[in-house]
Amino acid sequence: MSPPIDLGLPLVPPEPVAECGVCAVLAEQRVGELRAGDFSRATDRSVEIRRHDAGHGGG
């Protein structure tokens, strides 16, 4: 039998850059999706924020 899979801890949701309109819209969408219980879409939005943040010199 193979050993159990270690998935690790979930990533901390990224913080939007305060002066960026794109970040603000993505963050607002993520909040709405979390309130609606659509965790899949909220995770997608976090990925978009994280990838977009790379353009700000972030992660």
KEKE-3310 file (N, C-alpha, C; in steps of 0.2 Angstrom, whole numbers, plus 5000, padded with zeros to 4 digits):
npx = (5004:5003:5010:5001:4994:5001:4994:4997:4995:4982:4984:4987:4974:4978:4982:4975:4982:4982:4981:4977:4965:4961:4965:4956:4943:4944:4945:4933:4924:4928:4924:4910:4908:4912:4902:4891:4894:4901:4914:4923:4924:4928:4941:4947:4947:4956:4967:4968:4971:4983:4991:4990:4996:5009:5013:5014:5026:5025:5023)
npy = (4994:5011:5026:5039:5054:5070:5085:5097:5114:5125:5139:5156:5168:5180:5198:5212:5225:5241:5253:5249:5247:5235:5225:5228:5226:5212:5208:5212:5204:5192:5192:5193:5181:5172:5175:5171:5157:5151:5144:5138:5147:5159:5154:5154:5167:5172:5166:5173:5186:5184:5180:5192:5201:5199:5207:5219:5218:5209:5192)
npz = (5000:4996:5003:5013:5004:5006:5007:5011:5019:5016:5005:5010:5007:4995:4997:4990:4980:4986:4978:4965:4953:4946:4955:4965:4960:4958:4971:4976:4969:4974:4987:4986:4980:4990:5000:4993:4994:4985:4983:4975:4964:4971:4975:4962:4960:4969:4964:4952:4958:4964:4953:4946:4954:4953:4943:4950:4956:4966:4973)
capx = (5000:5007:5009:4996:4996:5002:4992:4999:4990:4980:4987:4983:4972:4982:4979:4975:4986:4977:4980:4976:4958:4960:4965:4950:4938:4945:4944:4926:4921:4930:4920:4903:4908:4912:4896:4886:4895:4904:4921:4927:4925:4932:4948:4949:4948:4962:4973:4969:4974:4990:4995:4990:5000:5016:5014:5016:5032:5024:5024)
capy = (5000:5017:5031:5044:5060:5076:5090:5103:5119:5130:5146:5162:5172:5186:5204:5216:5231:5246:5258:5245:5245:5228:5221:5230:5223:5205:5207:5213:5198:5186:5193:5191:5174:5169:5176:5166:5150:5148:5143:5137:5154:5163:5152:5156:5175:5172:5164:5179:5191:5182:5181:5199:5204:5198:5213:5224:5216:5204:5185)
capz = (5000:4996:5009:5012:5001:5010:5003:5014:5021:5010:5004:5013:5002:4993:4998:4984:4980:4987:4972:4959:4951:4944:4961:4969:4957:4959:4978:4977:4966:4978:4993:4984:4979:4997:5003:4990:4995:4979:4985:4969:4960:4976:4974:4956:4960:4973:4959:4948:4961:4965:4947:4944:4959:4950:4939:4955:4959:4971:4972)
cpx = (5005:5005:5004:4999:4996:5000:4994:4994:4988:4983:4983:4981:4976:4978:4980:4979:4981:4976:4978:4968:4957:4960:4958:4944:4938:4943:4937:4922:4922:4925:4913:4903:4908:4906:4891:4888:4899:4912:4926:4929:4929:4939:4951:4951:4955:4968:4974:4973:4981:4994:4995:4995:5007:5018:5016:5023:5031:5026:5024)
cpy = (5006:5022:5036:5050:5066:5082:5097:5108:5123:5136:5151:5166:5179:5193:5208:5222:5237:5251:5255:5244:5238:5224:5222:5226:5215:5203:5207:5207:5192:5187:5191:5184:5170:5170:5172:5159:5147:5149:5142:5143:5159:5161:5154:5163:5176:5171:5170:5185:5190:5182:5188:5203:5204:5204:5219:5223:5212:5197:5183)
cpz = (5000:5002:5007:5008:5006:5006:5005:5016:5015:5010:5007:5007:5001:4995:4991:4985:4981:4981:4966:4958:4950:4951:4965:4967:4958:4966:4979:4975:4971:4984:4992:4983:4985:5000:5000:4991:4989:4980:4980:4965:4965:4975:4968:4956:4964:4968:4955:4951:4962:4959:4944:4948:4957:4946:4944:4958:4965:4969:4966)
residu = (MET:SER:PRO:PRO:ILE:ASP:LEU:GLY:LEU:PRO:LEU:VAL:PRO:PRO:GLU:PRO:VAL:ALA:GLU:CYS:GLY:VAL:CYS:ALA:VAL:LEU:ALA:GLU:GLN:ARG:VAL:GLY:GLU:LEU:ARG:ALA:GLY:ASP:PHE:SER:ARG:ALA:THR:ASP:ARG:SER:VAL:GLU:ILE:ARG:ARG:HIS:ASP:ALA:GLY:HIS:GLY:GLY:GLY)
# end
